[in-house]
Amino acid sequence: MDLYDGQNFKCHQFFNENPESLKLILYQDSFEIVNPLGSAKKTHKVLAVYLSLANLPIHLRSNTDNMFLVLLCAENDLKRFGVAKVFSELLADLKSLETDGINVDGETVKGGLYCIAGDNLGSHCIGGFTENFSHSHYFCRYCEITRSEFEADPTVCGPPRTPETYDAAVADLQAENIQSVRGIKVNSIFNTLESFHVSQPGLPPCLGHDLFEGVLSYDLALYLKDIIKKKKWFTHSLLNRRIKQFKYKGSEALTKPCAVNPDRAKLSGQAIQNWNLLRLLPVLIGDKVQNHEDEVWQLALQLKDIVDLICAQNISLSQIAYLDI
């Protein structure tokens, strides 16, 4: 399963017209270069943008040797000068690659930007969408669902965002001179590219941020807290001792799960550390589970099944239907 199998790629005009072109994936995220818990928190935060090629096979694409740093910027400078100024040089290079291409062994090879991955805040900033997730009436970059509709039923989706609806909102924004229209506050400079538009499929969700450091981190911590404090099948000290003493193999030895803090609402590990904890949980504490039909334990197992399906290299249509329910 890869981006080549998706409907968005199959309907992509630029890549259909240039099948041999370079298909670029950008990844943006901010990081702290000092202690993120001290007095200098956010003072020296840096935005980094990396580049990888979708043309490479999956096992090579995910190798850090094939990911390249293309931009560094202090986050305070991004806020001061804006997205258009900071990304102007990168955008000029992308436009040149679209129109002129590069010479490879006497042949001209063009390239286009397929998507920009990253956390939700960064993606909304680049896409020109509102960045206030807790109060905005329109808070989603994929559809035009309102906050009241979402609160009434979190499983529904609003009308999907398309380049046409995005451009119409931008036109209304400029004509009415207001701060935002349907969750859009400014036209993204990346929409000037021939191969790319932020509405589809330009800003995909990030597996690491949304699932491993989001849903999994909060939900698994909640399940463990219920099992330990209410059911008393084992203690935090026993769980953390087993996490520490477990014989990890291969790459897992470098990404061991973190100890679980009973006073925190979420797991404290990084994305892959949280993933490893969920995958190994039945092995770590399965012998202490006194009722395997318990609803909370079943929730933990269902979360593990969901993550396994989402991260599977191959998935069938029946598994997609199962994942839906």
LUMNUSE-73555 format. One record per residue (C-alpha): x, y, z; residue in three letters. Coordinates in steps of 0.1 Angstrom, whole numbers, plus 5000, padded with zeros to 4 digits. Example, Ala and Ser with C-alpha at 12.3 -4.5 7.8 and 13.67 -1.06 7.14 Angstrom:
2
<px=5123, py=4955, pz=5078, code=Ala>
<px=5137, py=4989, pz=5071, code=Ser>
This chain:
325
<px=5000, py=5000, pz=5000, code=Met>
<px=5015, py=5034, pz=4990, code=Asp>
<px=5004, py=5068, pz=4978, code=Leu>
<px=5004, py=5054, pz=4942, code=Tyr>
<px=4974, py=5033, pz=4951, code=Asp>
<px=4953, py=5063, pz=4963, code=Gly>
<px=4926, py=5080, pz=4943, code=Gln>
<px=4943, py=5114, pz=4949, code=Asn>
<px=4975, py=5103, pz=4931, code=Phe>
<px=4956, py=5086, pz=4902, code=Lys>
<px=4937, py=5118, pz=4895, code=Cys>
<px=4967, py=5141, pz=4899, code=His>
<px=4969, py=5161, pz=4866, code=Gln>
<px=5006, py=5171, pz=4869, code=Phe>
<px=5019, py=5136, pz=4876, code=Phe>
<px=4996, py=5120, pz=4850, code=Asn>
<px=5011, py=5144, pz=4824, code=Glu>
<px=5046, py=5138, pz=4837, code=Asn>
<px=5047, py=5101, pz=4847, code=Pro>
<px=5085, py=5101, pz=4850, code=Glu>
<px=5087, py=5132, pz=4871, code=Ser>
<px=5102, py=5135, pz=4906, code=Leu>
<px=5075, py=5133, pz=4932, code=Lys>
<px=5085, py=5154, pz=4962, code=Leu>
<px=5073, py=5150, pz=4998, code=Ile>
<px=5081, py=5178, pz=5023, code=Leu>
<px=5080, py=5173, pz=5060, code=Tyr>
<px=5079, py=5203, pz=5084, code=Gln>
<px=5082, py=5203, pz=5122, code=Asp>
<px=5096, py=5225, pz=5149, code=Ser>
<px=5120, py=5214, pz=5176, code=Phe>
<px=5137, py=5228, pz=5207, code=Glu>
<px=5175, py=5232, pz=5207, code=Ile>
<px=5176, py=5239, pz=5245, code=Val>
<px=5158, py=5223, pz=5275, code=Asn>
<px=5121, py=5225, pz=5265, code=Pro>
<px=5110, py=5226, pz=5301, code=Leu>
<px=5132, py=5255, pz=5313, code=Gly>
<px=5129, py=5292, pz=5312, code=Ser>
<px=5140, py=5293, pz=5276, code=Ala>
<px=5111, py=5273, pz=5264, code=Lys>
<px=5100, py=5283, pz=5229, code=Lys>
<px=5127, py=5311, pz=5228, code=Thr>
<px=5150, py=5291, pz=5206, code=His>
<px=5125, py=5269, pz=5188, code=Lys>
<px=5135, py=5261, pz=5152, code=Val>
<px=5114, py=5251, pz=5122, code=Leu>
<px=5129, py=5225, pz=5100, code=Ala>
<px=5117, py=5213, pz=5066, code=Val>
<px=5129, py=5180, pz=5051, code=Tyr>
<px=5126, py=5165, pz=5016, code=Leu>
<px=5121, py=5129, pz=5005, code=Ser>
<px=5113, py=5113, pz=4972, code=Leu>
<px=5082, py=5092, pz=4966, code=Ala>
<px=5099, py=5077, pz=4936, code=Asn>
<px=5120, py=5056, pz=4959, code=Leu>
<px=5108, py=5022, pz=4972, code=Pro>
<px=5091, py=5024, pz=5006, code=Ile>
<px=5120, py=5007, pz=5025, code=His>
<px=5145, py=5032, pz=5011, code=Leu>
<px=5122, py=5062, pz=5014, code=Arg>
<px=5118, py=5057, pz=5052, code=Ser>
<px=5156, py=5056, pz=5056, code=Asn>
<px=5170, py=5088, pz=5071, code=Thr>
<px=5199, py=5087, pz=5046, code=Asp>
<px=5173, py=5095, pz=5019, code=Asn>
<px=5158, py=5125, pz=5038, code=Met>
<px=5173, py=5158, pz=5032, code=Phe>
<px=5172, py=5191, pz=5051, code=Leu>
<px=5161, py=5219, pz=5029, code=Val>
<px=5152, py=5248, pz=5053, code=Leu>
<px=5159, py=5260, pz=5088, code=Leu>
<px=5143, py=5290, pz=5104, code=Cys>
<px=5138, py=5303, pz=5139, code=Ala>
<px=5101, py=5300, pz=5148, code=Glu>
<px=5101, py=5336, pz=5161, code=Asn>
<px=5113, py=5347, pz=5126, code=Asp>
<px=5085, py=5327, pz=5109, code=Leu>
<px=5059, py=5346, pz=5131, code=Lys>
<px=5076, py=5379, pz=5124, code=Arg>
<px=5081, py=5377, pz=5087, code=Phe>
<px=5054, py=5352, pz=5077, code=Gly>
<px=5052, py=5321, pz=5056, code=Val>
<px=5054, py=5338, pz=5022, code=Ala>
<px=5088, py=5354, pz=5031, code=Lys>
<px=5104, py=5324, pz=5048, code=Val>
<px=5094, py=5299, pz=5021, code=Phe>
<px=5100, py=5322, pz=4991, code=Ser>
<px=5134, py=5307, pz=4981, code=Glu>
<px=5121, py=5271, pz=4984, code=Leu>
<px=5090, py=5280, pz=4964, code=Leu>
<px=5112, py=5295, pz=4936, code=Ala>
<px=5132, py=5262, pz=4934, code=Asp>
<px=5100, py=5241, pz=4933, code=Leu>
<px=5086, py=5263, pz=4905, code=Lys>
<px=5119, py=5260, pz=4885, code=Ser>
<px=5117, py=5222, pz=4890, code=Leu>
<px=5081, py=5221, pz=4876, code=Glu>
<px=5088, py=5242, pz=4845, code=Thr>
<px=5125, py=5237, pz=4837, code=Asp>
<px=5134, py=5205, pz=4854, code=Gly>
<px=5170, py=5193, pz=4860, code=Ile>
<px=5194, py=5176, pz=4836, code=Asn>
<px=5200, py=5139, pz=4844, code=Val>
<px=5223, py=5121, pz=4819, code=Asp>
<px=5213, py=5144, pz=4791, code=Gly>
<px=5176, py=5141, pz=4798, code=Glu>
<px=5154, py=5168, pz=4814, code=Thr>
<px=5135, py=5155, pz=4844, code=Val>
<px=5108, py=5176, pz=4859, code=Lys>
<px=5095, py=5174, pz=4894, code=Gly>
<px=5065, py=5184, pz=4915, code=Gly>
<px=5054, py=5187, pz=4951, code=Leu>
<px=5030, py=5160, pz=4961, code=Tyr>
<px=5023, py=5168, pz=4997, code=Cys>
<px=5036, py=5186, pz=5028, code=Ile>
<px=5035, py=5164, pz=5060, code=Ala>
<px=5037, py=5178, pz=5095, code=Gly>
<px=5017, py=5184, pz=5127, code=Asp>
<px=4983, py=5201, pz=5126, code=Asn>
<px=4994, py=5235, pz=5137, code=Leu>
<px=5022, py=5237, pz=5111, code=Gly>
<px=5000, py=5223, pz=5083, code=Ser>
<px=4973, py=5249, pz=5091, code=His>
<px=4999, py=5277, pz=5091, code=Cys>
<px=5013, py=5267, pz=5057, code=Ile>
<px=4978, py=5260, pz=5043, code=Gly>
<px=4964, py=5294, pz=5053, code=Gly>
<px=4938, py=5278, pz=5076, code=Phe>
<px=4928, py=5290, pz=5110, code=Thr>
<px=4951, py=5278, pz=5138, code=Glu>
<px=4928, py=5281, pz=5167, code=Asn>
<px=4915, py=5245, pz=5171, code=Phe>
<px=4897, py=5251, pz=5204, code=Ser>
<px=4874, py=5280, pz=5194, code=His>
<px=4873, py=5283, pz=5156, code=Ser>
<px=4839, py=5277, pz=5141, code=His>
<px=4856, py=5259, pz=5111, code=Tyr>
<px=4885, py=5240, pz=5124, code=Phe>
<px=4891, py=5212, pz=5099, code=Cys>
<px=4914, py=5215, pz=5068, code=Arg>
<px=4897, py=5185, pz=5051, code=Tyr>
<px=4860, py=5194, pz=5053, code=Cys>
<px=4838, py=5223, pz=5062, code=Glu>
<px=4822, py=5208, pz=5093, code=Ile>
<px=4813, py=5233, pz=5120, code=Thr>
<px=4821, py=5230, pz=5156, code=Arg>
<px=4785, py=5226, pz=5166, code=Ser>
<px=4780, py=5198, pz=5140, code=Glu>
<px=4811, py=5180, pz=5152, code=Phe>
<px=4801, py=5182, pz=5189, code=Glu>
<px=4767, py=5168, pz=5181, code=Ala>
<px=4782, py=5138, pz=5162, code=Asp>
<px=4821, py=5134, pz=5160, code=Pro>
<px=4817, py=5107, pz=5134, code=Thr>
<px=4802, py=5129, pz=5106, code=Val>
<px=4821, py=5148, pz=5080, code=Cys>
<px=4811, py=5181, pz=5064, code=Gly>
<px=4814, py=5190, pz=5027, code=Pro>
<px=4849, py=5181, pz=5016, code=Pro>
<px=4873, py=5210, pz=5008, code=Arg>
<px=4883, py=5212, pz=4972, code=Thr>
<px=4905, py=5236, pz=4952, code=Pro>
<px=4873, py=5252, pz=4939, code=Glu>
<px=4857, py=5258, pz=4974, code=Thr>
<px=4891, py=5270, pz=4987, code=Tyr>
<px=4895, py=5295, pz=4959, code=Asp>
<px=4859, py=5307, pz=4964, code=Ala>
<px=4866, py=5313, pz=5001, code=Ala>
<px=4898, py=5332, pz=4993, code=Val>
<px=4878, py=5354, pz=4968, code=Ala>
<px=4852, py=5361, pz=4995, code=Asp>
<px=4880, py=5368, pz=5020, code=Leu>
<px=4895, py=5395, pz=4997, code=Gln>
<px=4862, py=5410, pz=4987, code=Ala>
<px=4847, py=5413, pz=5022, code=Glu>
<px=4880, py=5422, pz=5039, code=Asn>
<px=4874, py=5400, pz=5069, code=Ile>
<px=4897, py=5378, pz=5090, code=Gln>
<px=4885, py=5343, pz=5078, code=Ser>
<px=4860, py=5326, pz=5056, code=Val>
<px=4850, py=5290, pz=5063, code=Arg>
<px=4882, py=5284, pz=5083, code=Gly>
<px=4905, py=5300, pz=5057, code=Ile>
<px=4924, py=5332, pz=5067, code=Lys>
<px=4949, py=5337, pz=5038, code=Val>
<px=4956, py=5321, pz=5004, code=Asn>
<px=4986, py=5298, pz=5008, code=Ser>
<px=5016, py=5307, pz=4986, code=Ile>
<px=5020, py=5270, pz=4978, code=Phe>
<px=4988, py=5272, pz=4957, code=Asn>
<px=5009, py=5291, pz=4931, code=Thr>
<px=5026, py=5258, pz=4922, code=Leu>
<px=5013, py=5239, pz=4892, code=Glu>
<px=5015, py=5205, pz=4909, code=Ser>
<px=5001, py=5213, pz=4943, code=Phe>
<px=4971, py=5226, pz=4962, code=His>
<px=4968, py=5226, pz=5000, code=Val>
<px=4932, py=5214, pz=4999, code=Ser>
<px=4937, py=5180, pz=4982, code=Gln>
<px=4958, py=5161, pz=4991, code=Pro>
<px=4983, py=5187, pz=5000, code=Gly>
<px=4984, py=5185, pz=5038, code=Leu>
<px=4979, py=5149, pz=5049, code=Pro>
<px=4975, py=5139, pz=5085, code=Pro>
<px=5007, py=5129, pz=5103, code=Cys>
<px=5008, py=5094, pz=5118, code=Leu>
<px=5033, py=5103, pz=5144, code=Gly>
<px=5016, py=5134, pz=5157, code=His>
<px=4979, py=5124, pz=5154, code=Asp>
<px=4980, py=5087, pz=5162, code=Leu>
<px=5011, py=5078, pz=5183, code=Phe>
<px=5015, py=5111, pz=5202, code=Glu>
<px=4978, py=5119, pz=5201, code=Gly>
<px=4951, py=5092, pz=5203, code=Val>
<px=4974, py=5064, pz=5214, code=Leu>
<px=4992, py=5085, pz=5240, code=Ser>
<px=4961, py=5097, pz=5257, code=Tyr>
<px=4939, py=5066, pz=5254, code=Asp>
<px=4964, py=5040, pz=5264, code=Leu>
<px=4974, py=5061, pz=5295, code=Ala>
<px=4937, py=5063, pz=5304, code=Leu>
<px=4932, py=5025, pz=5300, code=Tyr>
<px=4962, py=5017, pz=5321, code=Leu>
<px=4951, py=5042, pz=5348, code=Lys>
<px=4917, py=5024, pz=5350, code=Asp>
<px=4932, py=4989, pz=5351, code=Ile>
<px=4957, py=4998, pz=5378, code=Ile>
<px=4937, py=5021, pz=5401, code=Lys>
<px=4903, py=5006, pz=5398, code=Lys>
<px=4908, py=4969, pz=5389, code=Lys>
<px=4942, py=4967, pz=5408, code=Lys>
<px=4955, py=4938, pz=5386, code=Trp>
<px=4990, py=4952, pz=5389, code=Phe>
<px=5008, py=4984, pz=5399, code=Thr>
<px=5026, py=5011, pz=5380, code=His>
<px=5059, py=5000, pz=5396, code=Ser>
<px=5054, py=4964, pz=5382, code=Leu>
<px=5045, py=4977, pz=5348, code=Leu>
<px=5076, py=5000, pz=5347, code=Asn>
<px=5099, py=4973, pz=5360, code=Arg>
<px=5087, py=4950, pz=5332, code=Arg>
<px=5091, py=4977, pz=5306, code=Ile>
<px=5127, py=4983, pz=5318, code=Lys>
<px=5137, py=4946, pz=5321, code=Gln>
<px=5121, py=4934, pz=5288, code=Phe>
<px=5146, py=4919, pz=5264, code=Lys>
<px=5142, py=4942, pz=5234, code=Tyr>
<px=5157, py=4931, pz=5200, code=Lys>
<px=5169, py=4949, pz=5169, code=Gly>
<px=5157, py=4984, pz=5164, code=Ser>
<px=5133, py=4982, pz=5194, code=Glu>
<px=5164, py=4982, pz=5216, code=Ala>
<px=5170, py=5019, pz=5205, code=Leu>
<px=5133, py=5028, pz=5209, code=Thr>
<px=5124, py=5013, pz=5242, code=Lys>
<px=5090, py=5025, pz=5257, code=Pro>
<px=5093, py=5051, pz=5284, code=Cys>
<px=5081, py=5044, pz=5320, code=Ala>
<px=5044, py=5052, pz=5325, code=Val>
<px=5039, py=5082, pz=5349, code=Asn>
<px=5007, py=5076, pz=5370, code=Pro>
<px=5002, py=5114, pz=5374, code=Asp>
<px=5002, py=5123, pz=5337, code=Arg>
<px=4972, py=5122, pz=5314, code=Ala>
<px=4993, py=5110, pz=5285, code=Lys>
<px=5023, py=5088, pz=5278, code=Leu>
<px=5056, py=5106, pz=5280, code=Ser>
<px=5074, py=5087, pz=5251, code=Gly>
<px=5081, py=5097, pz=5216, code=Gln>
<px=5059, py=5084, pz=5187, code=Ala>
<px=5077, py=5051, pz=5181, code=Ile>
<px=5082, py=5045, pz=5218, code=Gln>
<px=5044, py=5048, pz=5224, code=Asn>
<px=5038, py=5024, pz=5194, code=Trp>
<px=5062, py=4999, pz=5208, code=Asn>
<px=5045, py=5000, pz=5242, code=Leu>
<px=5011, py=4993, pz=5226, code=Leu>
<px=5024, py=4964, pz=5205, code=Arg>
<px=5042, py=4948, pz=5234, code=Leu>
<px=5015, py=4954, pz=5260, code=Leu>
<px=4999, py=4919, pz=5259, code=Pro>
<px=5034, py=4904, pz=5263, code=Val>
<px=5043, py=4927, pz=5291, code=Leu>
<px=5012, py=4924, pz=5313, code=Ile>
<px=4990, py=4898, pz=5297, code=Gly>
<px=4996, py=4873, pz=5325, code=Asp>
<px=4982, py=4899, pz=5350, code=Lys>
<px=4949, py=4904, pz=5332, code=Val>
<px=4923, py=4886, pz=5353, code=Gln>
<px=4894, py=4891, pz=5330, code=Asn>
<px=4902, py=4890, pz=5293, code=His>
<px=4866, py=4901, pz=5284, code=Glu>
<px=4869, py=4932, pz=5305, code=Asp>
<px=4857, py=4962, pz=5284, code=Glu>
<px=4887, py=4984, pz=5291, code=Val>
<px=4912, py=4956, pz=5283, code=Trp>
<px=4892, py=4950, pz=5251, code=Gln>
<px=4895, py=4987, pz=5242, code=Leu>
<px=4932, py=4984, pz=5245, code=Ala>
<px=4933, py=4954, pz=5223, code=Leu>
<px=4910, py=4971, pz=5197, code=Gln>
<px=4933, py=5001, pz=5197, code=Leu>
<px=4962, py=4978, pz=5190, code=Lys>
<px=4943, py=4962, pz=5161, code=Asp>
<px=4934, py=4996, pz=5147, code=Ile>
<px=4971, py=5008, pz=5148, code=Val>
<px=4982, py=4975, pz=5132, code=Asp>
<px=4958, py=4980, pz=5103, code=Leu>
<px=4968, py=5016, pz=5098, code=Ile>
<px=5005, py=5008, pz=5098, code=Cys>
<px=5002, py=4976, pz=5076, code=Ala>
<px=5023, py=4976, pz=5045, code=Gln>
<px=4994, py=4959, pz=5027, code=Asn>
<px=4957, py=4960, pz=5035, code=Ile>
<px=4927, py=4944, pz=5018, code=Ser>
<px=4893, py=4959, pz=5011, code=Leu>
<px=4877, py=4937, pz=5038, code=Ser>
<px=4902, py=4950, pz=5063, code=Gln>
<px=4893, py=4986, pz=5053, code=Ile>
<px=4857, py=4978, pz=5059, code=Ala>
<px=4866, py=4963, pz=5093, code=Tyr>
<px=4887, py=4993, pz=5102, code=Leu>
<px=4857, py=5015, pz=5094, code=Asp>
<px=4836, py=4999, pz=5121, code=Ile>
